[in-house]
Amino acid sequence: QVQLVDSGGGLVQAGGSLRLSCAASGRAIASYAMGWFRQAPGKEREFVAAMNGSAGRTLYADSVKGRFTITRDNAKKTMNLQMNSLKPEDTALYYCAARFGSAVQACDDYIYWGQGTQVTVSS
């Protein structure tokens, strides 16, 4: 079992930055890929970024490449998403997620989910 608690959301002006954090509990967290997804009102949940448990392989949605950076610390069982150059269209509820195995983009392949943290970017 893996439990995830995400935090760090808030209100920021366009062009600003935020850092989201996800704290994981459970054994062998390094065996799990972890990722970030987001869901805006009236829209489906979409992939943002993900990272393998080890070896550092990362995936990013095209919409955030060059602006967002995903990192993780397996010893501390934490994952972060540094979000720079934020845009109003980044406004959404952001969720951290985990799955056993490699990082993938498909939302349905992730089993464990945090409760979500709201990010609002004003223009």
WOZI-V479554 format. One record per residue. N is the residue number from 1. RES is the residue in three letters. PHI is phi in whole degrees, 0 to 359 (NA if undefined). OMEGA is omega in whole degrees, 0 to 359 (* if undefined). Layout:
n res phi omega
N RES PHI OMEGA
N RES PHI OMEGA
This chain:
n res phi omega
1 GLN NA 176
2 VAL 233 174
3 GLN 244 184
4 LEU 236 176
5 VAL 231 181
6 ASP 256 184
7 SER 203 172
8 GLY 106 179
9 GLY 291 179
10 GLY 171 180
11 LEU 255 182
12 VAL 217 177
13 GLN 281 177
14 ALA 305 184
15 GLY 93 181
16 GLY 276 184
17 SER 228 172
18 LEU 216 177
19 ARG 233 177
20 LEU 267 179
21 SER 232 177
22 CYS 226 178
23 ALA 257 183
24 ALA 249 172
25 SER 234 182
26 GLY 128 183
27 ARG 273 171
28 ALA 52 182
29 ILE 299 179
30 ALA 293 178
31 SER 276 184
32 TYR 251 167
33 ALA 285 179
34 MET 232 183
35 GLY 210 177
36 TRP 237 175
37 PHE 231 178
38 ARG 217 179
39 GLN 219 177
40 ALA 268 180
41 PRO 305 178
42 GLY 78 181
43 LYS 238 177
44 GLU 283 176
45 ARG 294 183
46 GLU 231 180
47 PHE 289 176
48 VAL 244 182
49 ALA 199 178
50 ALA 207 184
51 MET 215 174
52 ASN 296 178
53 GLY 295 179
54 SER 219 179
55 ALA 70 168
56 GLY 72 179
57 ARG 295 182
58 THR 235 175
59 LEU 232 178
60 TYR 224 169
61 ALA 291 181
62 ASP 303 184
63 SER 291 182
64 VAL 241 180
65 LYS 303 180
66 GLY 85 180
67 ARG 245 182
68 PHE 252 176
69 THR 225 178
70 ILE 260 176
71 THR 221 176
72 ARG 211 177
73 ASP 229 185
74 ASN 293 179
75 ALA 296 179
76 LYS 268 181
77 LYS 59 180
78 THR 230 175
79 MET 223 181
80 ASN 232 173
81 LEU 229 176
82 GLN 274 184
83 MET 244 179
84 ASN 245 178
85 SER 50 185
86 LEU 295 181
87 LYS 239 177
88 PRO 306 180
89 GLU 287 173
90 ASP 277 179
91 THR 298 183
92 ALA 183 169
93 LEU 270 184
94 TYR 258 181
95 TYR 238 167
96 CYS 267 184
97 ALA 211 180
98 ALA 217 175
99 ARG 215 177
100 PHE 285 179
101 GLY 112 187
102 SER 278 177
103 ALA 289 177
104 VAL 223 182
105 GLN 266 186
106 ALA 288 181
107 CYS 302 185
108 ASP 292 180
109 ASP 276 179
110 TYR 262 187
111 ILE 262 186
112 TYR 255 186
113 TRP 224 170
114 GLY 280 185
115 GLN 275 179
116 GLY 100 176
117 THR 223 188
118 GLN 277 173
119 VAL 242 179
120 THR 235 181
121 VAL 246 181
122 SER 267 182
123 SER 269 *
